[in-house]
Amino acid sequence: MIMENYFPPVTVYWRPGCPYCVMLRDELDQADVSYESINIWEIPGAGVKVRSITGGNETVPTVTIGDIGLVNPSAKRVISLIAREPTIS
């Protein structure tokens, strides 16, 4: 059996009109980072998830990497965490 390294899923929670969200997603795209993009105003429960990570407000971008939650991280921080958080499957 071959064991492959894979990285925890990355999710970017965002909302329209947020320049920080645009910047983060653009930088992740340029770095070829695969992530799920969730608009907190359109996806039921997304705002609740963000509030659970941020301590009660809807600060975006909020990013999850597996079980890790980050509030308004830089793309560099996200990429750094992905690079050192491989999971064995």
Secondary structure, 3 states (H helix, E strand, C coil): CCCCEECCCEEEEECCCCHHHHHHHHHHHHCCCCCEEEECCCCCCHHHHHHHHHCCCCCCCEEEECCEEEECCCHHHHHHHHHHCCEEC
